């Protein structure tokens, strides 16, 4: 086998340099804003670093992790996050899937386009407006939900009407409903894209062979939407376990509140209490991340491609 000509080697080398020249800015950005912060947090979690003390922090090894794991509040806060996820996650799959199937059956092109545009409207609303809107809707005295329950349907009085927010058992379900509504259209668009990729001839052939709608859905539609379901489940599992903005707005820093999850515990320690024990907060964050990775691995196994 003949060696490459010197001019050819120079050309290959030059092309390689050009490629790396284009990749270098993205790599620097990725390392500076992704890789370095992760390693920094891992290192801080092994120190007693307190931001307001001005000291650089000393190495304490697994001391922060031992303290966090022995704190009942950590396990309570992890359970609260998991409880919220169990309420939120099915809604991000079931309702958008049903909605996408209904929209996909609309035959009029202009009407189908209109439905798709309407579906995306909630996803385009800024988070601040969404939180203000739903906080007003859930208001105990002037919110429209309690107005319907008390004044229209007469199911409650203003003395025993449901208190949706304020650290009650209804707080987490109320936030889960808001989150499902907020992402309903956005998630439905994912399923609409998956439905568009399924050959219509396959569905028609199954119907000609006598398959009813349930069999078509179970044996044709659902298996081909499994990759999309896997992506949504994994992504939304991560976001639901790590919710913090909604809890800050709807629950605050009351440790007895259902909204005081491990993210709130971490934020409270890092930016709200004492000298800002960011070493301890980093340990809480790493424990939460490990728990999430463990369950993500299980979800990936459950939704793995089959056949």
C-alpha positions as CSV (number, residue, x, y, z in Angstrom):
1,X,0.0,0.0,0.0
2,X,1.5,3.3,-1.1
3,X,2.0,6.1,1.4
4,X,-0.1,9.3,0.9
5,X,1.6,12.0,-1.2
6,X,3.1,14.8,0.9
7,X,0.7,17.3,-0.7
8,X,-2.3,15.1,0.1
9,X,-1.1,14.8,3.8
10,X,-0.9,18.6,4.0
11,X,-4.4,18.9,2.6
12,X,-5.8,16.4,5.1
13,X,-4.0,18.2,7.9
14,X,-5.3,21.5,6.8
15,X,-8.9,20.2,6.6
16,X,-8.5,18.8,10.1
17,X,-7.3,22.2,11.4
18,X,-10.2,23.9,9.7
19,X,-12.6,21.4,11.3
20,X,-11.2,22.0,14.8
21,X,-11.2,25.7,14.3
22,X,-15.0,25.6,13.8
23,X,-15.5,23.2,16.7
24,X,-13.2,25.1,19.2
25,X,-15.6,27.9,20.1
26,X,-18.4,25.4,20.9
27,X,-16.0,23.1,22.8
28,X,-14.8,26.1,24.9
29,X,-18.3,27.1,25.6
30,X,-19.3,23.5,26.6
31,X,-16.3,23.1,28.8
32,X,-16.6,26.5,30.4
33,X,-20.4,26.5,31.0
34,X,-21.1,22.7,31.4
35,X,-18.1,20.6,32.3
36,X,-16.3,23.0,34.6
37,X,-19.3,23.9,36.8
38,X,-20.1,20.2,37.3
39,X,-16.6,19.4,38.4
40,X,-16.6,22.6,40.5
41,X,-19.8,21.5,42.3
42,X,-18.4,18.0,42.9
43,X,-15.3,19.5,44.5
44,X,-17.2,21.9,46.6
45,X,-19.4,19.1,47.9
46,X,-16.3,17.6,49.6
47,X,-15.5,20.9,51.4
48,X,-17.1,23.0,54.2
49,X,-17.2,26.0,51.8
50,X,-19.5,28.8,53.1
51,X,-19.8,31.7,50.7
52,X,-20.4,34.5,53.1
53,X,-17.6,33.6,55.4
54,X,-15.0,34.6,52.9
55,X,-12.9,31.4,53.6
56,X,-11.9,29.2,50.7
57,X,-13.2,26.1,52.5
58,X,-11.4,23.1,53.7
59,X,-11.6,19.4,52.7
60,X,-14.1,17.4,54.8
61,X,-14.3,14.4,52.6
62,X,-17.7,12.6,52.8
63,X,-18.7,14.7,55.8
64,X,-21.4,16.7,53.9
65,X,-22.8,13.5,52.4
66,X,-23.0,11.8,55.7
67,X,-24.7,14.8,57.3
68,X,-27.2,15.0,54.4
69,X,-28.0,11.3,54.4
70,X,-28.6,11.4,58.1
71,X,-30.9,14.3,57.9
72,X,-34.6,13.2,57.7
73,X,-35.5,16.4,55.8
74,X,-33.5,15.2,52.8
75,X,-35.5,12.0,52.5
76,X,-38.8,13.8,53.1
77,X,-37.9,16.3,50.4
78,X,-36.9,13.6,48.0
79,X,-40.1,11.9,48.6
80,X,-42.1,15.1,48.0
81,X,-40.3,15.5,44.6
82,X,-41.0,11.9,43.7
83,X,-44.7,12.3,44.7
84,X,-45.0,15.3,42.5
85,X,-43.3,13.5,39.6
86,X,-45.7,10.5,40.0
87,X,-48.6,12.9,39.6
88,X,-47.1,15.0,36.8
89,X,-45.4,12.5,34.6
90,X,-48.4,10.4,33.5
91,X,-50.2,13.6,32.5
92,X,-47.4,14.6,30.2
93,X,-47.9,11.3,28.2
94,X,-51.5,10.3,28.4
95,X,-53.3,13.6,27.8
96,X,-51.0,14.9,25.0
97,X,-51.2,11.5,23.3
98,X,-55.0,11.4,23.3
99,X,-55.1,15.0,22.1
100,X,-52.6,14.3,19.3
101,X,-54.7,11.3,18.1
102,X,-57.8,13.5,18.0
103,X,-56.0,16.3,16.1
104,X,-54.4,13.9,13.7
105,X,-57.8,12.7,12.6
106,X,-58.9,16.2,11.5
107,X,-58.9,15.9,7.7
108,X,-59.5,19.6,6.8
109,X,-55.9,21.1,6.3
110,X,-56.7,24.6,7.5
111,X,-58.6,23.4,10.5
112,X,-55.8,21.0,11.4
113,X,-53.2,23.8,11.1
114,X,-55.4,26.0,13.4
115,X,-55.6,23.3,16.0
116,X,-51.8,22.9,16.0
117,X,-51.3,26.7,16.4
118,X,-53.8,26.8,19.3
119,X,-52.0,23.9,21.0
120,X,-48.7,25.8,21.0
121,X,-50.2,29.0,22.6
122,X,-49.7,27.9,26.3
123,X,-46.1,26.9,25.6
124,X,-45.4,30.4,24.3
125,X,-46.7,32.2,27.4
126,X,-43.8,33.4,29.6
127,X,-43.5,31.4,32.9
128,X,-44.1,34.5,35.0
129,X,-47.5,35.1,33.4
130,X,-48.4,31.4,33.8
131,X,-47.6,31.5,37.5
132,X,-49.6,34.7,38.0
133,X,-52.6,33.4,36.1
134,X,-52.8,30.1,38.0
135,X,-52.1,31.7,41.4
136,X,-55.1,33.9,40.7
137,X,-57.2,30.9,39.5
138,X,-56.3,29.0,42.7
139,X,-56.9,32.0,45.0
140,X,-59.0,30.9,48.0
141,X,-61.4,33.9,48.0
142,X,-61.5,35.5,44.5
143,X,-60.2,32.7,42.3
144,X,-62.6,31.5,39.5
145,X,-62.2,27.8,40.5
146,X,-63.6,28.4,44.0
147,X,-66.2,30.8,42.6
148,X,-67.5,27.9,40.5
149,X,-67.4,25.5,43.3
150,X,-69.1,27.8,45.8
151,X,-71.4,30.3,43.9
152,X,-72.3,28.3,40.8
153,X,-72.4,24.7,41.8
154,X,-72.9,25.2,45.6
155,X,-70.6,22.3,46.5
156,X,-68.8,24.3,49.2
157,X,-69.1,27.4,51.3
158,X,-66.4,30.0,51.6
159,X,-65.6,28.6,55.1
160,X,-64.8,25.1,53.8
161,X,-63.8,25.7,50.2
162,X,-60.6,24.0,49.0
163,X,-57.4,25.9,49.7
164,X,-55.4,24.9,46.7
165,X,-52.1,26.7,47.7
166,X,-50.5,27.7,51.0
167,X,-48.8,24.4,52.0
168,X,-52.0,22.3,52.0
169,X,-52.1,18.7,50.7
170,X,-53.7,20.1,47.5
171,X,-50.7,22.2,46.7
172,X,-48.6,19.6,44.8
173,X,-51.6,18.3,42.8
174,X,-52.5,21.9,41.9
175,X,-49.0,22.6,40.6
176,X,-49.0,19.3,38.7
177,X,-52.3,20.3,37.0
178,X,-50.8,23.6,36.0
179,X,-47.7,22.0,34.7
180,X,-49.7,19.4,32.6
181,X,-51.8,22.2,31.1
182,X,-48.7,24.3,30.4
183,X,-47.0,21.6,28.4
184,X,-50.1,19.9,26.9
185,X,-49.9,21.4,23.4
186,X,-46.1,21.3,23.3
187,X,-46.0,17.6,24.2
188,X,-48.9,16.9,21.8
189,X,-46.8,18.3,18.9
190,X,-44.2,15.6,19.6
191,X,-46.8,12.9,19.2
192,X,-48.3,14.5,16.1
193,X,-44.9,14.4,14.5
194,X,-44.6,10.7,15.4
195,X,-48.1,10.0,14.1
196,X,-47.3,11.7,10.8
197,X,-44.4,9.2,10.3
198,X,-46.6,6.1,10.6
199,X,-47.5,4.9,7.1
200,X,-51.3,5.3,6.6
201,X,-51.3,2.2,4.4
202,X,-50.3,0.1,7.4
203,X,-53.3,1.4,9.4
204,X,-55.7,0.9,6.6
205,X,-54.5,-2.6,5.9
206,X,-55.0,-3.5,9.6
207,X,-58.6,-2.1,9.5
208,X,-59.3,-4.1,6.3
209,X,-58.1,-7.2,8.1
210,X,-60.7,-6.6,10.8
211,X,-58.7,-4.8,13.5
212,X,-60.7,-2.4,15.6
213,X,-59.5,1.0,16.7
214,X,-58.1,-0.3,20.0
215,X,-56.0,-3.0,18.2
216,X,-54.7,-0.5,15.7
217,X,-53.7,1.8,18.5
218,X,-52.1,-0.9,20.7
219,X,-50.3,-2.9,18.0
220,X,-49.4,-0.2,15.4
221,X,-49.6,3.3,16.8
222,X,-48.3,2.9,20.3
223,X,-45.1,0.8,19.4
224,X,-44.1,3.4,16.8
225,X,-44.6,6.2,19.3
226,X,-42.4,4.5,21.9
227,X,-39.2,6.4,21.1
228,X,-41.0,9.7,21.5
229,X,-42.6,8.5,24.7
230,X,-39.1,7.6,26.0
231,X,-37.7,11.0,25.2
232,X,-40.6,12.8,26.8
233,X,-40.6,10.6,29.9
234,X,-36.9,11.0,30.5
235,X,-36.8,14.8,29.9
236,X,-39.9,15.5,31.9
237,X,-38.8,13.2,34.7
238,X,-35.7,15.3,35.1
239,X,-37.6,18.6,35.0
240,X,-40.3,17.5,37.4
241,X,-37.8,16.1,40.0
242,X,-35.8,19.3,39.8
243,X,-38.7,21.9,39.9
244,X,-37.8,25.0,42.0
245,X,-39.3,28.2,40.5
246,X,-42.9,27.0,41.0
247,X,-42.1,25.9,44.6
248,X,-40.5,29.3,45.4
249,X,-43.6,31.1,44.1
250,X,-46.3,28.8,45.4
251,X,-44.8,27.5,48.6
252,X,-41.8,29.6,49.8
253,X,-39.3,28.3,52.4
254,X,-41.7,26.7,54.8
255,X,-40.0,23.3,55.6
256,X,-43.4,21.7,56.5
257,X,-44.8,22.6,53.1
258,X,-45.2,19.9,50.5
259,X,-43.3,22.1,48.1
260,X,-40.2,22.0,50.2
261,X,-38.4,19.4,48.0
262,X,-34.7,18.6,47.8
263,X,-34.2,21.4,45.3
264,X,-35.7,23.8,47.8
265,X,-33.6,22.3,50.6
266,X,-30.4,22.8,48.5
267,X,-31.3,26.4,47.5
268,X,-32.2,27.2,51.2
269,X,-28.8,26.0,52.4
270,X,-26.9,27.7,49.6
271,X,-28.5,31.1,49.4
272,X,-30.9,31.6,52.3
273,X,-29.6,30.4,55.7
274,X,-26.6,31.4,57.8
275,X,-23.3,31.8,56.0
276,X,-24.6,30.0,52.8
277,X,-23.3,26.5,53.3
278,X,-22.7,25.9,49.7
279,X,-20.5,22.8,50.3
280,X,-23.4,21.1,52.1
281,X,-25.9,22.3,49.5
282,X,-23.6,20.9,46.7
283,X,-23.7,17.5,48.5
284,X,-27.5,17.6,48.6
285,X,-27.5,18.4,44.9
286,X,-25.2,15.5,44.1
287,X,-27.3,13.1,46.0
288,X,-30.4,14.3,44.2
289,X,-28.6,14.0,40.9
290,X,-27.5,10.4,41.6
291,X,-31.1,9.5,42.6
292,X,-32.4,11.0,39.3
293,X,-29.8,9.1,37.2
294,X,-30.7,5.9,38.9
295,X,-34.4,6.3,38.0
296,X,-33.6,7.6,34.5
297,X,-31.7,4.4,33.9
298,X,-34.8,2.4,34.9
299,X,-37.0,4.5,32.6
300,X,-34.6,4.0,29.7
301,X,-34.8,0.2,30.3
302,X,-38.6,0.2,30.5
303,X,-39.0,2.3,27.3
304,X,-36.1,0.6,25.4
305,X,-36.8,-0.3,21.8
306,X,-38.1,-3.8,21.4
307,X,-38.1,-5.9,18.2
